[in-house]
Amino acid sequence: MIKTHVKKILVAITAAAAMGAASTSYAEEPIRIGGIYILSGSAATYGEFAQRGINLAVNEINASGGILGRQVEMVYEDSQGKASVAIQAARKLVYSEGVDALVGLDSSGVAQGMVPTMPELQKPLIITHAATPDVTGKLCNAFTYRISVNVAQNMKAAALVAEKLDATNWTTIGPDYAFGHQSWEFFGNYLKELKPDVNLMSETNFPRFGAEDFTPFIDRVMDSDADGVLISVWGGDLVNFVRQANNRGFFEKDLELLFTVGAATEVLSALGDEMPESVHLSTRYWFDGYDNDINTRFVKAYVDAYDGPPSYNAEGAYAAIYAYKKAMETAGTTDGLAVAKALSGMSIEAPNGTVTFRKGDNQAMVGPNWGISGPMHPDYGIRTLTDLQIFNGEDVARSIEETGCKL
């Protein structure tokens, strides 16, 4: 009887020890977040800058105890700028890598293709860059959020800038997919409301994304009656465009030029003084435009780590990781549905101020930044932004009814 009793105690102790070991193992198991960005090709710098912002956030969070007592670990996949590749990457990250949440997406076309798969994956996705309104509009779902400015918000701000200019004949040069076409559509509609007498020219210009030769489109605009041009070319394409436009004398023409993402520091760093002065440039976040403690710390940490100022893509990716920290701690779990619900209506303090995910469409209420390219920055080798305007996010956002989102 004694031996039997001792045996039962030993079994109980062993079982308890095993449970304790399992509990300890679970507590030490990292929270895994999957990042899907363009990591190759002409737009790869955007993925690189996003990774930089994420690395800063992850290092800060891990140094302060992690999330729910667990360290954070990133797993990255290259979307290659293709929706089919991004979908495969998302499934791999969820089903094979066991990630708890997703961030990323640089291309509007990629976002349009991938977002409808999120309910299948049952994991939240915070988009940090891709700007098509559709993903928080007609394609919206309960698992998809965006922490950055969308096309509709930015083009409302662009129209408010253009309203004060003398240009009356407007055309566009933009990539031949959702981002370029939607930028022109929203800009034109908003500008017509503000200035009904403007002429939106039928002669528009949509080079393919990744095009190497922009001179036919540059020449076509120079030979037209346009006196205002909306330019939504971005990334490496924008770098090539500006260099070729300089060679053609494009910037010597009497044109009002609005670059919808021209103040991305990735582009400004590549161009240096090749970016002309006195053109209108936009960005989703300008590093010295926000006077708050979080932005001061973020910019300093970024400059110390990478020897240059952060881009809007770095800032959005940085803020997205902190959004997951708050949502997971609010939910008390990393369960995908619970975290997605916690994000709805949630506000966080980010480098660009208070960011709120609007209930009803999951779009962050953040404001576009528009300025005029100025003298070279004495430390960073990029154009400064003068006459900076930071628009109120709610003032330039469509109503939920207008978005077409039905959650």
ABEGO torsion letter per residue (X at the ends): XAAAAAAAAAAAAAAAAAAAAAAAAAAABBBBBBBBBBABEAAAAAAAAAAAAAAAAAAAAAAAGEBGGBBBBBBBBBAGGBAAAAAAAAAAAAAAAGBABBBEEABAAAAAAAAAAAAAAGBBBBBAABABAAAABAABBAABBBABBBAAAAAAAAAAAAAABABABBBBBBBBBAAAAAAAAAAAAAAAAABAABBBBABBBBBBBGBABAAAAAAAAAABABABBBBABBEAAAAAAAAAAAAAGAAABBBBBBBAAAABAAAAAAAEAABBBGBBBBBABBAAABBBAAAAAAAAAAAAAAGBBBBAAAAAAAAAAAAAAAAAAAAGBABAAAAAAAABGBBBBBAAEBBBBBBGAGBBBBBBBBBBBBBBBAAAGBBBBBGBBBBBAAAABBBAAAAGBBX
